[in-house]
Every structure is written in structure tokens, then in C-alpha cells.
Amino acid sequence: MSTLATPAPDTIAAPLRIGPHTVAPPVVLAPMAGITNAPFRTLCREFSGGKGLFVSEMITTRALVERNEKTMQLIHFDATETPRSIQLYGVDPVTVGKAVRMIAEEDLADHIDLNFGCPVPKVTRKGGGSALPYKRNLLRAIVREAVTGAGDLPVTMKMRKGLDDDHLTYLDAGRIAVEEGVTAIALHGRTTAQHYGGTADWDAIARLKEHVPEIPVLGNGDIWSAEDALRMVRETGCDGVVVGRGCLGRPWLFADLVAAFEGRTDSFVRPTLREVADVMVRHATLLGEWIGDEARGVIDFRKHVAWYLKGFAVGSEMRKRLAITSSLEALRAGLDELDLDQPWPTGADGPRGRTSGNNRVVLPDGWLKDPYDCAGVGEDAELDTSGG
């Protein structure tokens, strides 16, 4: 793939320590439901040269403990993945503890991340995801069970600023994380109400870093390019970055991130459409191999088509055609009809993925009455499926 020369960065972050694991450069793939499965992690890891940390999509603790078939597939790691990183979602401390002990005792992963950042209603209405840190005692109980059950495995957590601007929780949650033995914490600089709209508040990341100097703080939100990642580190003092939507349809962003943090000036990837098409076919092929069915793999790949083609001159009819393919042959044939010599489009490095904001936060009845009381939250609040 072609590259674009860039100036050397004036600030480069030190390697990140996650328990016994060194993450250098300090770049993490954010868990994304239905996206960060083994095939996508493989692509991102290949482009990064194996550098960075690549986290699984969300695994629900109830489904893991019950050994749900889909969940057991989602926690499968390629032999080349190291460290193996699982993100867990849970609302009940007992169930979270069981899931973490299962991971530790059966050697299912090398690192556990706790999800306190998901803003979608099906999660928050159960009191989970980004709703949970409002209940300080419940958050503490879950984190304590996780850290205790994990043994030697490092436990990290990812969260948002709070429910909305009137119910910010991130500073309290950060202090709880430190007190209960969390190894590192990642903050998405948005509230639940914002979902993915507006602009991420990087100042909040800086405030959290000042508030919990004992552990690494990673920043998340509005990292669309390697330059954005370096700027976040410079402006906030954070110890590393977590990248989500910026790599949708662009797994080679991790090559850019590695190059930027290593101070290389000639390695930013700017693929032609031909090179993008090759990655698309490889992505769909990996999905088919992982699922065990080519057609299902290509169907699962459909959601990625628009992200890969963002900015390229591809007609609406062809985009629709590519988005309904169900075989590798049809996908490749459609791509071959395009002008594959097109260079990387100007502006294609910008925002991608969901951008909705100003949403009503869906919470359990009475959730806001007491930020400490967690009565009424139990096993029935646990989701029974993982992923997207």
C-alpha cells in the first residue's frame, strides 16, 4: 500500500503496562459489538505488525457462565493473538465473579476488561454499561469481585463521563477503580446521553488523569487519524489511546498509529481502491472461515462495505449491489467492475460510523433516586447474549 510522508511527532507516549503485559505503542482496539471479532482483530493486528492490544467484542458474563454456544465462539482467539483480551459485561457481582474465575481457571484469556461504557438502551435499561457507574456501591462490588476472581490476570475497565452533564460519574468511578485494584482505565469523553454525537470531551480525560495518577488512563473518542491520537496524548497527558469507530473499514489505521507513536515519518497508509478491495475480500474470507460458512461470512461482512468504500467514486447502485452479496465470487466480481486505480480520497480519514446524539437515557425505574443503593439489581438484569 502507498504511504504518505508526515512530520515527526513532538510527543510520543511510553509503552503501556497492563499487568505483566507491555503494550507498545500504547494503542488499543476498542471492543465493538459485532465488529471486533477474531477476523477483524486479525486484520488490525496484521497491519500493526502485531503491536498494540486488540480487545474482543462484548461478552456477557451470564452467557459465558452458561457456556452459550455463540459466546464460546466469540471468546476463541487465534493462536497468534497475545495477549488474549476479553471484554466482559455484567450487572450482578456474583455472576461477574463466576465469569472471571472461569476465565482465569480455564486459561481463556490473558486480560479482562470490564464494560461500563456501552450507551445502548437494551444495556442501560438493565442498569448495565454506562448506566452502572452511577450506582457507586454496585460498581465497587462488581470491580472487587472481578479483581479478586481474576487472580494474576490484569483487570481494566472502560467507561463514559456519566449519564448526562447533570450526572457525571467518571471521577468517582476512577477512584473506585484505583481502590479496588484495577490496572488501567479508559475513558470515552462522552456521556450516555450523547451516544456518539457531538464532540468528545478530551478535557475530561485530562481531569481523570490528574485524579487517578496511580494507574494508566487511556483516552477514547474522536480519534480518526494517527495525528488525532498523538494530539490526544499531548493535550490530555493520557497514557495511551483506545480507537473504535475510526478504524471501521480502515484496519490499516493501526499501521498509521504504530508509525506515529514510533516517530516514523514515511509510513502512513493511503491505499488505492484496488488495495482496499483486496482487504475487503480478505475480511469477508476470514469471516467465512471463522463462521464455517462462506455465505454467512459474506453476509456478515455486508455492514462493512460502506465503511470501506467511504469517499471513493462508487455509484449508489453498485454500493447497494455490493451490500447484498452472499458469495466471495459475487463480491470480487462487483469490486472488479470499479475503477480500482482510484487513489485514497481526500477527507476519507474523517468521522465514520454512528454519529447519533442527544438521546434519552433509558434506565431502570428509580435508578436516579440514590447513587449508592443498588437494591433490585440482580441476576435477572444480566443479558443472555454476547456481541452484536
Disulfide bonds with the S-S distance in Angstrom:
none
